[in-house]
Amino acid sequence: MAEHGKEESVDKKDELYSKVLKLKELISYQDGTVASRMLINKKAGTITIFSFDETEGLSEHTAPYDAVVTILDGECEVWIAGETFQLKEGDTIIMPANKPHALSAVTKFKMALIMIRE
């Protein structure tokens, strides 16, 4: 499982403001890896979109902040503190701060990750 893969350029992030966006179209699948694109990076938190090839995931880790994951395309499994959840397009889950969590692709999938900092 990958930690975080190749990040797409955020130099053109201003082109995203004041527009209607289709988040799953802002990132492409890349064979054998996890790709990410940060949309917002502020002191209060971040919004990042990811694409995962069907054999990829994020290994178990903890984060000091609450994280909201919304599946934009495909399906994945999410583990939070030993409990397993099946998510598909349109599903959202909140991962609490300081709880171990991981995720793994069931199919290729894309997700939005919103991190809220305290």
N, C-alpha and C positions, 0 to 999 in steps of 0.2 A: 504494500500500500504506500502511496506517495504521501509526503507531508504536504507541500504546496508546490504545484508544478509551474510551468511557464506562465508568466503574467503578461497579458496583452498591454500594449502601450496605453498609458493614461494621459499622454500629452494633449490629446484632443478632447479631454473631458468636458471642456466648456461647450463643445458642440452638442452635448446631451441636455443642456439646460433649456427650459421653456419649450419642451417638445413632448409629444406623446410618444412613449417608448414601448417597444415590445422587447422585454428583457431577454427572453430566450433567443432573440435574433441578434443580440449584441455580443454573443460569444459563440465560437464554433467548436465542434468536437475535434479533438486531436488524437490520433491513434496512439494507444498505449500510455496515455498520460492524463494528468489533471491540468486544465488551463483555468486561469482566473483573470478577472478584469475588475479593478476597483472603480466604483462609480462615485463614491463620496468618501472622503477621509477628513474627518473633523475631530476636534477634541471630545465632542459628545459621543462619537461613534463612527462606524463605517458601514458602507453597503458595498458588497462585493458579489459578483456573479461568478459561478464556476461551471465548467463542463467536465464530466468524468467519462472516460472510456469504460466499457462494460467490465473490465477487470480491475478497475481502480477504486480507491476509497481514501479515507483519512483515518490513520491509526488512532487508537485510543489516546486521549489527552484531556487536559482540563484547561479552562480559560477563566480568567478572573472577572469576566463580564457575562451577563445574560446574552444569549445568542438566539436569534429567530431565523429558522431555515424554512424557506418556501420552495417547493419543487416546481420547476418551470417546465420540465419535460422529462419523460421516462419514469423509472422507478428505482428506489433504493431502500436499504435497511438502515435504521438509525438505532444505536444502542446508547442508552443514558442510564448510568449507575446500575448496570446489569439487566435492564429491561429493554426488550427489542420491539421496535415499531416498524411497520411496513408503510412507506409513503409513496404516493404517485402524484402525477401532475395536479397542481391545485392544492395539495396538502401543505399544511404549515405545522411546525412543532417548535416549542420554545425549550431551549436547553439551558438549564439554570447554571449560574456561575458556580465554579469550583466543584462541579459534579463531573466525573469521568464520562466521556462520550466519544463515539466513533461513528463512521458511516461507511457503507459499502454499496457499490452499484449492483442492482439486480439486472438492469439493462443500462445502456448509456443513459446518463441523465444530466440535467442542468438544474442548478439551484441558485437562489439568492440568499445571501447571508447578511443579516443585519446584526451588528454588534453594538450593544448599548453600554457605554462606559459610565461609571459613577463618578 
